[in-house]
Amino acid sequence: MTATVPPSTFDTRILALPLYEDHHRELAQRLVTWCAEHQDLLAGDGRPEATGLRILRALGDAGWLAFLDGGPDDYRALCLAREALAYCGDLADFAFSIQALAATPIRRLGTDDQRRRYLPGLAAGTLCGAFAVSEESAGSDVAAIGLDARETEAGWVLNGGKAWIANAGVADVYTVIARTGPGPGAFGLTAFLVPATTPGLHIEPVPMIAPRAFGHLVFDDCPLPREAVLGRRGGGFPIAMEVLDRFRMTVGAAALGFARRAADAALGRARDRPMLGGKLFDLPTVRATFADMEVKLDAAALLVARSAWEIDQGGPRYARHSSVAKLYATEAAQEIVDSAVQIFGAAGLVRDSLLERLYRQIRSLRIYEGSSEVQQAIIASAIDPNRTHRGAP
């Protein structure tokens, strides 16, 4: 017997499709139940750093992060988790997603010692991770990274900076991509595991429109031992690109959670708000707005499910599908949240109201882990201009 999931959190019609398996549907039910039981914590209390760490520990205690320490890859489960947590609160999705993002390269490429040192704590939520790629002059262009890693007799010394890093200031360990060789572009980049206690590492907090732990990293003669290298020397570029390719679809899932929360709130408002002798929902223009929302929600959910299914099946072109899902879902979510604010009217502009928070929170998803314009370039590069039919995967 399959689980019954409240439609306000997930679309049961999408979950019933063969793209998902029974254990995904059961997972969705458990996610809904757990989120409901922890609603006050997941909603946040205005202190993003402290609240984020409490949420992280709660996620670890409940076993939602257990897959980070030896569990199988299951991107459909990862997307469902992000969708459910984003529906409940921005900080809940933020805590879960950045932890998974930071742990993935250690899971896939770490030495036995690196895995033993970090993965149990990351899975338990007692250690907090971060993934540091972006720089002021190198965002989506990973090949332009300039953080310098100079080899010494004892290991390495890092000098330079990273920008716009999630969990900056609260992370216990940073996966950092730095330049170790003179080679141009993508050549000469290496990944390092940098403990937060490393001498010479400084944090510059950055206040964001959606409050969360965010900031710049400054490396001032930061010494690292040789065993801090993650993967092979010179392998930093493929590490960064693989992680981003894998997680872009999950950003689409988070966008879907935000959008579904906004659409549900707007529907409640339109159903109850008196207007011209009836209800706001009775107006043809408002009904048309909700029709557009439904189309976008369905399309986003299907694209996210398809891309996650593709990677779980070992599909060779999952990166393209991941970009398609992220591009459409984040752009559509922005439009849905904006339409929901319009339906709420002035009430949707009140500081710290649900719609005002969603309006601020949704905006970053069209930028991080590759902006919409970058996704368009990725998708276009995968198009064969000489094709004569749509049969190719």
Beta strands, then each sheet from edge to edge (+ up, - down):
strand 1: 129-132
strand 2: 148-151
strand 3: 155-166
strand 4: 173-179
strand 5: 189-195
strand 6: 201-205
strand 7: 214-225
strand 8: 229-230
strand 9: 274-275
strand 10: 278-279
sheet 1: 1+ 4+ 5- 8+
sheet 2: 2+ 3- 7+ 6-
sheet 3: 9+ 10-
end
